[in-house]
Amino acid sequence: MVGRKIRTIVNEQQDSGKRSIIWNAKNENGQPVSAGIYLYQIQAGIFVQTKKLILIK
């Protein structure tokens, strides 16, 4: 894994509750990214969780 930031999807304060986000598999410049394994991170207050996402095209 290279360890580069690809894109920030949501970076704003939100109310509590269930959320669903759809990533269009494009980077910050709007270019499509390659198929592969990506890591995503969720932060809420002091809670931080990182998980794997497998992108198949």
C-alpha positions, 0 to 999 in steps of 0.5 A, spaced: 500 500 500 502 506 498 499 510 503 496 516 499 490 520 501 485 519 495 479 523 497 475 526 503 468 525 502 465 528 508 468 533 512 463 537 516 459 536 523 453 532 523 447 530 527 448 523 530 444 517 527 445 513 521 449 515 515 450 512 508 455 515 503 456 513 496 463 514 493 464 514 485 471 511 485 474 518 483 479 522 486 480 529 489 481 531 481 475 527 479 479 522 475 477 515 476 482 511 481 484 503 480 481 497 482 484 495 489 484 495 496 483 502 500 482 504 507 477 509 509 477 512 516 471 515 520 472 520 526 467 522 531 469 526 537 475 521 540 472 515 536 476 513 530 476 507 526 479 505 520 477 499 515 478 496 508 474 497 502 475 493 496 474 496 489 472 492 484 471 494 477 
